[in-house]
Amino acid sequence: MDSVTIVGAGVVGYASAAALRAHGFTGRITVVGGERHRPYDRPPLGRGFLTGQTTIGELALESPTEDLDVHWQLGVAAAGLDPATHRVTLVNGRTIDADAVVIATGSAARRFENMPRGVHTLRTVEDALALREELLPGGRMVVVGSGVVGLEVASTARELGMDVTVIGSTTDALCSAFGRTVADAVHRLHALAGTEVRTDLRVAELIGPGWVSGVRLTTGEEIGADVVLLDIGSVPLVGWLGDSGLDLRGGVVCDEVGATGVPGVVAVGDCAAWLDPVTGEHRRIEHWSDTRNRPAIAMAALLGDPAGGPQRPSRLASEQGGKRLQFAGRVHGGEDATVEAGSVDTNDLLTVYRRGGRPVAVLGIDQPVLVKEWQGRLAGAEAAAPNAATPSPEAPTADTQSEVGKPELAVPQA
């Protein structure tokens, strides 16, 4: 193999290029990206970047001394793939030939059909810059969707002096992700900070035309807003692969190491639906840490090298209502979740998730020492477990009382 084309110039594309070099690949690497920016870190977009404390330069993933010897094709998206020849066609009509292709195009935020001005999603630097201009003290903001990103932006907007309301659906995202106890604890943090969090509601439409003036619920109630953020899930960016013959059900369908049904074509990141060998299902994984870790597995498979080593516990860190939320581990549904330190009332709980009596994940609010301790224990447990080298999904899912339930697909509110 002498050449590889990576389609997608975000964190996954960058990590894939780095993994190829780490595995000793010395051939030509071409990275194609629709954005004009070199790879950058996305989690700070909803925090420091919105407040102006973090600059675009500080988001860069590449270090000043790093040289992966990559040929960058930025500002032009891919339009098609011929899997038999590994030829990628760009929207400007140019083509790129290679011996292998890595699909790493990521996902796009779900949107409403009607999108008045003042309605935003948050996936890119440009999204964050547009939103930042409208986060003005005294303004009214409605966040549609109560996931981690939406709530984090709600925290930021509240700190900037805005009046913030969060609208969660009947399949409350935070509860589905981490369980009812954790959801209640996070909602309490936001309430104490002055944000109104309302769940079990659905938004029927955004009130326009022109500039958004609010949202209308399915109950008929209207909530005024000067700015609206949509956090209602994502869709894999696989439309450009429509004529490729690849299986695109729920993303690019892959095996447990990212290989598709076509030799020399792999997919990684949240455009890919990897096989979970535990459940036998294919699903997309959107956690930031796995987008950094899984490329190493996929690139090893692409080069014919053994993956080697256990998959590290996935990690998530977020600022919620002035407190630090941290998660590490992997769950599949059916785990027991117990609060083992702190409480909802004291705003500092630590929740441990167990499967068959074995700890598989931990979540802490304002518990950095205990979370770090548990991260080490979980890493040791994964290394000792059967099939430890096999990656698996990791998002805690909806619970009933003390038991974590089966995951639900994120769907837009409508």
C-alpha positions in Angstrom: 0.0 0.0 0.0 1.5 3.3 -1.1 -1.3 5.9 -0.7 -4.3 6.6 1.5 -7.1 9.2 1.1 -8.8 10.3 4.3 -12.1 12.0 3.7 -12.8 14.2 6.6 -10.3 16.7 8.1 -11.7 16.9 11.7 -10.4 15.2 14.8 -11.0 11.7 13.4 -9.2 12.4 10.1 -6.3 13.9 12.0 -6.2 11.0 14.4 -6.3 8.6 11.5 -3.4 10.2 9.7 -1.4 10.2 13.0 -2.3 6.5 13.5 -1.1 5.6 10.0 2.3 7.2 10.7 2.5 5.6 14.1 2.0 2.2 12.5 4.9 2.9 10.2 3.1 3.9 7.0 5.4 6.0 4.9 3.3 6.4 1.8 1.3 9.4 0.6 -1.6 10.6 2.8 -4.2 13.0 1.4 -6.8 14.5 3.8 -9.9 16.0 2.2 -12.1 18.4 4.3 -15.1 20.6 3.5 -14.1 23.1 6.1 -11.2 25.5 5.4 -9.6 25.0 8.8 -6.9 22.5 9.8 -8.1 20.0 12.5 -9.3 21.6 15.6 -10.7 20.6 19.0 -14.6 20.8 19.1 -15.5 20.4 22.8 -14.3 23.9 23.8 -16.7 25.5 21.2 -19.5 25.5 23.7 -17.4 26.8 26.5 -14.3 29.0 26.3 -14.6 29.8 22.6 -18.1 31.2 23.1 -17.0 33.5 25.8 -13.9 34.6 23.9 -11.5 33.0 26.4 -10.3 30.5 23.8 -9.0 31.5 20.4 -9.1 29.6 17.1 -5.4 29.1 17.4 -5.7 27.4 20.7 -8.2 24.9 19.3 -5.6 23.5 16.9 -5.0 19.8 17.3 -1.6 19.8 15.6 1.4 20.9 17.7 3.7 23.5 16.2 6.5 21.0 15.8 4.3 18.2 14.4 4.8 17.1 10.8 2.7 14.1 9.6 3.7 14.8 6.0 0.0 15.1 4.9 -1.3 16.6 1.7 -4.3 18.8 2.8 -7.2 19.4 0.4 -9.3 21.8 2.5 -12.4 23.9 1.7 -13.7 21.3 -0.8 -16.0 18.4 0.2 -16.1 14.9 -1.3 -18.9 14.3 -3.8 -18.5 10.6 -4.5 -16.5 7.4 -4.1 -15.8 4.6 -6.5 -15.0 1.8 -4.0 -13.6 -0.6 -6.6 -10.9 1.9 -7.7 -10.7 3.9 -4.4 -11.2 7.0 -6.4 -12.7 10.0 -4.5 -14.4 12.7 -6.5 -14.6 16.2 -5.1 -17.4 18.8 -5.5 -15.2 20.8 -7.8 -14.8 17.8 -10.2 -11.3 16.9 -9.2 -10.5 13.3 -8.4 -8.1 11.7 -6.0 -6.8 8.1 -6.5 -5.3 6.0 -3.7 -4.8 2.4 -2.7 -7.2 2.8 0.3 -9.8 5.2 1.6 -10.7 6.2 5.2 -14.2 7.6 5.6 -14.2 10.1 8.4 -16.8 12.7 7.4 -18.5 12.8 10.8 -22.1 14.0 11.3 -24.2 17.1 11.0 -26.6 18.6 13.5 -30.3 17.9 13.0 -32.3 20.9 12.0 -35.9 22.0 11.6 -37.3 22.5 8.1 -38.0 26.1 8.9 -35.0 27.8 10.3 -35.5 31.6 10.9 -32.5 33.8 11.5 -31.3 33.6 15.1 -31.7 29.8 15.2 -28.4 28.0 15.6 -26.7 24.6 15.8 -23.2 24.0 17.1 -20.8 21.8 15.2 -18.2 24.0 13.7 -16.1 27.1 14.4 -18.3 29.1 12.0 -21.4 27.9 14.0 -19.8 29.1 17.2 -18.7 32.4 15.8 -22.3 33.1 14.6 -23.8 32.1 17.9 -21.2 34.1 19.9 -22.3 37.3 18.3 -25.8 36.9 19.6 -25.2 35.9 23.2 -25.9 39.3 24.6 -26.6 40.2 28.3 -30.3 40.5 29.0 -31.3 38.5 25.9 -33.6 35.5 25.9 -32.2 32.1 24.8 -34.1 28.9 24.3 -32.2 25.7 24.0 -34.2 22.9 22.3 -32.9 19.6 23.5 -31.4 18.8 26.9 -28.2 16.9 25.9 -24.7 17.6 27.3 -23.9 20.2 24.6 -27.1 22.1 24.8 -26.9 22.3 28.6 -23.3 23.3 28.4 -24.1 26.2 26.1 -27.0 27.1 28.4 -24.5 27.4 31.2 -22.3 29.6 29.1 -25.2 31.8 28.1 -26.4 32.1 31.7 -22.9 33.2 32.8 -23.0 35.9 30.0 -26.2 37.3 31.6 -28.8 35.8 29.4 -32.3 34.5 30.4 -32.1 30.8 29.5 -34.8 28.2 29.1 -34.0 24.6 28.2 -36.7 22.4 26.6 -36.3 18.7 26.8 -38.5 16.1 25.1 -40.2 13.0 26.6 -37.0 11.0 25.8 -34.9 13.4 27.9 -31.4 13.2 26.5 -29.6 13.5 29.8 -31.7 10.9 31.4 -31.3 8.6 28.4 -27.5 9.1 28.5 -26.8 8.9 32.3 -29.9 7.9 34.2 -32.6 9.7 36.1 -30.5 10.4 39.2 -27.7 12.1 37.3 -30.2 14.0 35.1 -31.9 15.3 38.3 -28.6 16.4 39.7 -27.5 18.2 36.6 -30.9 19.9 36.2 -30.7 21.0 39.8 -27.3 22.6 39.1 -28.8 24.6 36.2 -31.8 25.6 38.3 -29.5 27.0 41.0 -27.6 29.0 38.4 -30.9 30.5 37.2 -31.6 28.4 34.1 -35.1 27.0 33.7 -35.0 23.4 32.6 -38.3 22.0 31.4 -38.7 18.3 30.3 -41.4 16.1 28.8 -42.1 18.7 26.2 -41.8 18.9 22.5 -41.3 21.9 20.2 -43.7 22.0 17.3 -42.2 24.9 15.4 -39.9 27.8 15.5 -41.7 31.1 15.4 -40.7 33.4 12.5 -40.5 34.5 9.7 -37.5 36.7 9.6 -35.8 36.7 13.0 -36.9 34.1 15.4 -39.2 35.4 18.2 -39.7 32.1 20.1 -40.7 28.5 20.0 -44.2 27.0 19.9 -44.7 23.7 21.9 -47.0 20.9 20.8 -49.2 22.0 23.8 -49.7 25.4 22.0 -47.7 27.3 24.6 -45.3 29.8 23.2 -41.9 30.7 24.8 -40.3 33.9 23.7 -36.6 33.9 22.5 -34.1 36.2 20.9 -31.8 33.3 20.2 -32.5 29.6 19.8 -30.0 26.7 19.9 -31.0 23.3 18.5 -29.4 20.3 20.3 -31.7 17.6 18.9 -29.2 15.0 17.7 -27.1 14.4 14.6 -27.2 12.6 11.3 -24.1 10.9 9.7 -22.6 12.8 6.7 -22.8 9.9 4.3 -24.9 11.4 1.5 -21.9 11.7 -0.8 -21.6 7.8 -0.6 -25.1 7.2 -2.1 -23.8 5.7 -5.3 -20.9 3.8 -3.7 -22.8 0.6 -2.9 -21.7 0.7 0.7 -24.2 -0.3 3.4 -25.3 3.1 4.8 -28.0 2.0 7.3 -27.6 4.4 10.2 -24.1 5.4 9.0 -21.4 3.5 7.2 -21.9 -0.1 8.4 -18.6 -1.6 9.6 -17.3 -4.6 11.5 -15.8 -4.3 15.0 -12.5 -2.7 13.6 -14.0 -0.3 11.1 -13.8 -2.4 8.0 -16.6 -2.1 5.5 -17.7 -4.7 3.0 -15.2 -3.4 0.5 -11.4 -4.2 0.8 -9.3 -1.1 1.4 -12.2 1.0 2.6 -12.7 1.7 6.4 -14.9 4.1 8.3 -14.3 5.8 11.7 -15.9 8.4 13.8 -19.6 9.3 14.1 -20.3 8.7 10.5 -19.6 5.0 11.1 -21.8 2.3 12.6 -19.4 -0.1 14.1 -20.4 -3.6 15.1 -20.7 -4.1 18.9 -19.7 -7.7 19.4 -21.5 -7.8 22.8 -24.9 -6.9 21.5 -24.5 -7.9 17.9 -25.8 -4.5 16.8 -24.3 -1.7 14.6 -24.3 1.8 16.1 -22.6 5.1 15.8 -20.4 6.3 18.7 -20.2 10.1 19.2 -18.1 10.4 22.3 -15.0 12.6 21.7 -12.5 10.2 23.3 -13.5 7.3 21.1 -13.1 9.6 18.0 -9.5 9.9 19.1 -8.9 6.3 20.1 -10.7 4.2 17.5 -8.7 5.4 14.4 -5.7 3.5 15.8 -7.7 0.3 15.7 -9.1 1.0 12.2 -5.7 2.0 10.8 -4.1 -1.1 12.2 -6.7 -3.2 10.5 -6.3 -1.3 7.2 -2.5 -2.0 7.3 -3.0 -5.6 8.3 -1.4 -5.1 11.8 -2.9 -6.6 14.9 -5.0 -4.0 16.9 -3.3 -4.9 20.1 -4.0 -3.6 23.6 -7.3 -3.0 25.3 -9.7 -0.3 24.2 -9.4 2.4 26.9 -12.6 3.5 28.7 -14.3 6.3 26.9 -14.2 9.7 28.6 -16.4 12.8 28.7 -15.9 16.1 30.6 -18.3 19.0 30.6 -19.0 22.2 32.6 -22.6 22.1 33.8 -24.1 24.8 36.0 -20.7 25.8 37.3 -19.7 22.2 38.2 -17.4 19.8 36.4 -19.1 16.6 35.1 -16.8 13.7 34.2 -17.7 10.3 32.8 -15.5 7.3 32.0 -16.4 3.7 30.9 -18.7 1.8 28.7 -22.2 0.5 29.1 -24.6 -1.5 26.9 -27.9 -1.3 28.8 -29.1 -3.1 31.9 -26.3 -2.0 34.2 -27.0 -1.2 37.9 -26.3 2.4 38.7 -25.6 3.3 42.3 -24.6 6.6 44.0 -21.5 5.9 46.0 -20.5 9.4 47.2 -22.1 12.7 47.6 -25.8 13.2 46.5 -28.1 15.2 44.3 -28.8 17.6 47.2 -25.1 18.4 47.8 -24.3 18.8 44.0 -21.3 16.4 44.2 -22.5 12.9 43.5 -20.4 9.9 42.2 -22.4 7.2 40.3 -20.9 3.8 39.5 -22.4 1.6 36.8 -22.0 -2.2 37.2 -22.7 -5.1 34.9 -22.9 -8.5 36.5 -21.3 -7.0 39.6 -18.3 -5.7 37.7 -17.9 -1.9 37.5 -18.0 -0.7 33.8 -18.4 3.1 34.1 -18.4 6.0 36.5 -19.8 9.5 36.5 -18.9 12.2 38.9 -20.1 15.8 39.5 -17.5 17.8 41.3 -15.6 14.6 42.2 -12.3 14.8 40.3 -10.3 12.8 42.8 -12.7 9.9 42.9 -13.3 9.9 39.2 -9.6 9.7 38.5 -9.3 6.8 40.9 -12.1 5.0 39.2 -10.7 5.6 35.8 -7.6 3.6 36.8 -9.7 0.8 38.2 -11.9 0.7 35.0 -8.8 0.6 32.8 -7.5 -2.3 34.7 -10.8 -4.1 34.7 -11.1 -3.7 30.9 -7.6 -5.0 30.3 -8.4 -8.1 32.4 -11.8 -8.8 30.8 -12.3 -11.3 28.0 -12.2 -9.6 24.5 -10.7 -6.6 26.1 -9.2 -5.4 22.8 -12.6 -5.2 21.2 -14.1 -1.7 21.1 -17.7 -1.3 22.3 -20.3 1.4 22.8 -20.1 3.4 26.0 -23.0 5.8 26.6 -25.0 5.2 29.8 -28.6 5.0 28.8 -32.0 5.6 30.3 -32.7 4.0 33.7 -35.7 3.1 35.8 -34.9 3.5 39.5 -31.4 2.0 39.9 -31.1 0.1 36.6 -29.8 1.5 33.4 -32.0 0.7 30.4 -31.6 0.1 26.7 -30.4 3.0 24.6 -32.8 5.0 22.4 -31.9 6.7 19.1 -31.8 10.4 19.2 -34.6 11.9 17.1 -35.4 15.6 16.3 -38.2 17.3 18.1 -41.0 18.1 15.7 
